[in-house]
Amino acid sequence: MLLAAAGLPGDLSAQTPLYRPPQDFFPGGKADQTEGARILAEFRRLGIRGGYWLAFDLRVMPRRGTERLVHGQLLGTRNESGPVSRLTLPGAHGLASERRWLIQSGPQPTAWTWDGAAAQTRQLGVGDAFQPVGDTDLTLFDLQMPFLYWNDFVYEGLAKVRGRPANSFVLYPPKDLAAARPQLTGVRVLLDTQFGALVQAELLGEKGRPEKSITVLDLKKTGEQWIVKEIDLRNLVTRDKTRFTVTAAALDLILPPTVWSADGLAAEAPVVAEDAIQRF
């Protein structure tokens, strides 16, 4: 879910959107774009080592209406194409209402879904990435974070986020996504300079105005690795909020290859041994 080839600003293979949010260089003048490309390339190589399992809660907090809590599980690893994960949201009525997704991130993102009611697997299109996952405000786009691999970007330099220095980038969508989602004009990403971790991402809409933010609130050390513990997703238009909280994790898992295949979505995810799980 969280992080490779580096790209330089102005990639001619990308289609310029109708509106291109301008970069906002920080004090010190124009940032070194070669250094920015190096930072981004290094970040793309980071991530949780090996196979892992996460249990999580999604606390959906609409500005108006009743709060709700959704439980889910996520299996993840990294393959030759980039990070890949399998998401399961149990249904209220057993297997018939369970939903599963196979989510491939990286330079060529794609996804499949399995619906318990139809007992059928189907591949999702580019536009489907922005549809809500279950009865939540979370989307596949939020989980894939494909913008971390977009080749057309500008490095803005060092910014401050909650008092900590972070490298700031504006990344511009490739032509297929720009055609499917013209209202998405770019994504501003901030990467912590110490941990090399994503701190915040802002999805930019018309005239470059932020429409949604993804903010990492907390990290957790599990064994020798750091994982994301809590993330806030805010719709800056409706002011609805969803909080993603990891409640348990198991790392260094060896998982069968079928877990990462579209055909394998029809089978239930493997059970993780209780003694491998750390609960928070």
Buried (B, 14 or more C-beta within 10 A) or exposed (E): BBBBEBBBBEEEEBBEBEBBBEBEBBEEEEBEBEEBBEBBEBBBEBBBEEBBBBBBBBBBBBEEEEEEEBEBBBBBBBEEBBBBBBBBBBBEEEEEBBBBBBBBBBBEBBBBBBBBEEEEBEEBEBEBBBEEBBEBBBBBBBBBBBBBBBBBBBBBBBBEBEEEBBBBBBBBBBEEBBEBBEBBBBBBBBBBBEEBBBBBBBBBBEEBEBBBBBBBBEBBEBEEBBBBBBBBBBBBEEEBBBBBBBEBBBBBBEBEEEBBBBEBBBEEBBEBEEEEBEEE
